[in-house]
Amino acid sequence: GEVVFSQPATIKAGDDTVFEAFLAGIDCVPTGTRTVTVAPASTLYGEEGNETIGVAPGETLVIVVDVQAPLTPAEWTTDVPEVEFGADGEAPTVTLPATPPPAEYQLKVLEEGDGDEVGAGDTVTLQYQGTSWDTGEIFDQSYGGEPAQFATDEVIQGFGAALVGQKVGTKLIVTIPPQYAYGTDAAAHDLGGQTLVFLVEI
């Protein structure tokens, strides 16, 4: 009767690398639908189960999925942090306003690029800096080293969705509420329950 996990996820319909029990809840299902799939744990994790997440051998899982439209940020127009870019290779400075974290998922394009448009699932090369609005501290960044490279569906939902539709060369800043970052449970992750701000150069 206990929840094993609850989180946003991106699952590609028809992807044969995804467990069939998860695909069953999204294939041929309209956006806005809630599905429930019941599956023996053995069909996902084998006869031994998955003790690391609390699934014992022989148990059965109930998988509830809300099929949502692709996440799209609103335009960020008020209380946007000040950004000062340094010289080549130097980390930029992001100054957060003295306001509560925004509840809405928002993005502001600081400088639009003129390259190819990033599509869902594309692998991108970028520089980024992540700051917690709650603590004011930088928790991760690529500045000072080689640019990062990853696919838009390999990162937290709010980060990946901010890149889709943007052009290569674009500089942007995005604020991501907990539900689109590391979840609302502060005990589940070091950044759980926190609103994150990412400065990104694609």
C-alpha positions as CSV (number, residue, x, y, z in Angstrom):
1,G,0.0,0.0,0.0
2,E,3.0,2.4,0.0
3,V,4.0,4.8,-2.7
4,V,7.2,3.6,-4.4
5,F,7.8,6.8,-6.4
6,S,5.9,9.7,-7.8
7,Q,7.5,12.1,-10.3
8,P,7.2,13.8,-13.7
9,A,8.7,11.7,-16.5
10,T,9.0,11.7,-20.3
11,I,8.2,8.4,-21.9
12,K,8.3,8.0,-25.7
13,A,5.4,6.0,-27.1
14,G,6.5,2.8,-28.8
15,D,10.0,2.9,-27.2
16,D,10.9,-0.8,-26.8
17,T,13.5,0.1,-24.1
18,V,10.7,1.1,-21.7
19,F,8.9,-1.4,-19.5
20,E,5.7,-2.6,-21.2
21,A,3.8,-1.8,-18.0
22,F,4.6,1.9,-18.4
23,L,4.0,2.0,-22.1
24,A,0.5,0.5,-21.6
25,G,-0.5,3.6,-19.7
26,I,0.5,6.1,-22.5
27,D,0.2,4.3,-25.9
28,C,-2.8,5.5,-28.0
29,V,-4.0,7.6,-25.0
30,P,-5.2,11.2,-25.5
31,T,-3.6,14.1,-23.6
32,G,-5.5,14.8,-20.3
33,T,-6.2,11.1,-19.6
34,R,-5.5,9.3,-16.4
35,T,-4.7,5.6,-16.7
36,V,-4.2,2.8,-14.2
37,T,-2.1,-0.2,-15.0
38,V,-1.7,-3.2,-12.6
39,A,1.5,-5.3,-13.2
40,P,3.4,-8.0,-11.3
41,A,6.7,-6.6,-10.2
42,S,8.4,-9.5,-12.0
43,T,7.4,-7.9,-15.4
44,L,9.5,-4.9,-14.5
45,Y,12.2,-6.0,-12.2
46,G,12.4,-9.8,-12.6
47,E,11.6,-12.4,-10.0
48,E,13.9,-10.8,-7.5
49,G,12.0,-7.5,-7.4
50,N,13.8,-4.3,-6.6
51,E,14.6,-4.0,-3.0
52,T,16.4,-0.7,-3.4
53,I,13.1,1.1,-4.1
54,G,11.1,-1.1,-1.7
55,V,9.6,-3.7,-4.2
56,A,9.8,-7.2,-2.8
57,P,9.7,-10.4,-5.0
58,G,6.2,-11.4,-5.8
59,E,4.6,-8.0,-5.2
60,T,2.3,-6.3,-7.6
61,L,2.5,-2.6,-8.7
62,V,-0.3,-0.2,-9.4
63,I,0.9,2.4,-11.9
64,V,-1.1,5.6,-12.2
65,V,-0.2,7.9,-15.1
66,D,-1.6,11.4,-16.0
67,V,-0.9,12.0,-19.7
68,Q,0.0,15.7,-20.0
69,A,0.6,18.0,-22.9
70,P,4.3,19.0,-23.4
71,L,5.4,21.5,-20.7
72,T,5.7,25.0,-22.0
73,P,7.0,27.9,-20.0
74,A,5.2,31.2,-19.7
75,E,7.0,34.5,-20.6
76,W,8.9,35.8,-17.6
77,T,8.2,39.5,-17.4
78,T,8.4,40.6,-13.7
79,D,11.0,39.9,-11.0
80,V,13.5,38.6,-13.5
81,P,17.0,38.2,-12.0
82,E,19.7,40.5,-13.2
83,V,22.4,38.7,-15.2
84,E,25.9,39.9,-15.8
85,F,28.0,37.9,-18.2
86,G,31.7,37.7,-17.5
87,A,34.6,37.5,-19.9
88,D,35.1,34.3,-22.0
89,G,35.2,31.3,-19.7
90,E,34.3,33.2,-16.6
91,A,31.1,32.4,-14.7
92,P,28.2,34.9,-15.0
93,T,26.6,36.5,-12.0
94,V,22.9,36.0,-11.5
95,T,21.3,38.3,-8.9
96,L,17.9,37.1,-7.6
97,P,15.3,39.7,-6.6
98,A,14.3,39.9,-3.0
99,T,10.9,38.3,-3.7
100,P,9.3,34.9,-2.9
101,P,10.0,32.2,-5.6
102,P,7.6,32.4,-8.5
103,A,5.0,29.7,-8.4
104,E,4.8,29.6,-12.2
105,Y,7.2,28.0,-14.7
106,Q,8.6,31.0,-16.6
107,L,11.3,31.8,-19.2
108,K,12.9,34.9,-20.5
109,V,15.1,34.9,-23.7
110,L,18.0,37.3,-23.0
111,E,19.5,37.0,-26.5
112,E,18.0,35.0,-29.4
113,G,20.3,32.9,-31.4
114,D,20.2,32.3,-35.2
115,G,21.1,28.6,-35.4
116,D,19.0,25.5,-35.7
117,E,15.9,25.0,-33.6
118,V,16.2,22.5,-30.7
119,G,13.7,19.7,-31.0
120,A,12.3,17.4,-28.3
121,G,14.9,14.6,-27.6
122,D,17.7,16.5,-29.4
123,T,21.2,16.4,-27.9
124,V,22.4,20.0,-27.2
125,T,25.7,21.5,-26.2
126,L,25.5,24.4,-23.7
127,Q,26.9,26.3,-20.8
128,Y,24.6,26.6,-17.7
129,Q,24.4,27.8,-14.2
130,G,21.8,26.5,-11.7
131,T,20.8,28.6,-8.6
132,S,18.3,27.7,-5.9
133,W,15.9,30.5,-5.4
134,D,15.3,29.3,-1.8
135,T,18.9,29.4,-0.7
136,G,20.4,31.8,-3.2
137,E,23.3,29.4,-3.8
138,I,24.7,28.0,-7.0
139,F,24.3,24.2,-6.9
140,D,25.7,23.3,-10.3
141,Q,27.2,24.9,-13.4
142,S,29.3,24.1,-16.4
143,Y,31.0,27.5,-16.5
144,G,34.7,27.2,-15.8
145,G,35.0,24.0,-17.7
146,E,34.0,22.3,-21.0
147,P,30.4,22.9,-22.1
148,A,27.9,20.2,-21.1
149,Q,26.1,18.0,-23.6
150,F,22.9,16.0,-23.1
151,A,19.5,15.3,-24.6
152,T,16.5,17.4,-23.7
153,D,14.8,14.3,-22.3
154,E,17.7,13.3,-20.1
155,V,17.4,16.1,-17.6
156,I,14.7,17.4,-15.2
157,Q,11.5,18.2,-17.0
158,G,11.6,22.0,-16.6
159,F,15.2,22.2,-17.9
160,G,14.6,20.1,-21.0
161,A,11.3,21.8,-21.9
162,A,13.0,25.2,-21.7
163,L,15.4,24.2,-24.5
164,V,12.8,22.8,-26.9
165,G,11.9,25.4,-29.6
166,Q,14.9,27.6,-28.8
167,K,17.6,28.3,-31.5
168,V,21.2,27.5,-31.1
169,G,23.1,30.6,-29.9
170,T,20.2,31.6,-27.6
171,K,20.8,32.8,-24.0
172,L,17.9,32.4,-21.6
173,I,17.0,32.3,-18.0
174,V,14.2,30.0,-16.7
175,T,12.6,29.6,-13.2
176,I,11.4,26.1,-12.5
177,P,9.0,25.3,-9.6
178,P,9.7,22.1,-7.6
179,Q,7.1,20.0,-9.4
180,Y,9.0,20.4,-12.7
181,A,12.4,20.0,-11.0
182,Y,13.3,17.5,-8.2
183,G,9.8,17.2,-6.8
184,T,8.0,18.8,-3.8
185,D,9.3,16.4,-1.2
186,A,12.3,18.1,0.5
187,A,13.3,14.7,2.0
188,A,13.5,12.9,-1.3
189,H,16.3,15.0,-2.8
190,D,18.8,17.6,-1.8
191,L,17.0,20.1,-4.1
192,G,13.5,18.7,-3.3
193,G,10.9,21.4,-2.6
194,Q,13.1,24.1,-4.1
195,T,12.5,26.5,-7.0
196,L,15.4,26.5,-9.3
197,V,16.8,29.2,-11.7
198,F,18.9,28.2,-14.7
199,L,20.9,30.5,-16.9
200,V,21.6,28.8,-20.2
201,E,23.6,29.5,-23.3
202,I,22.8,27.0,-26.0
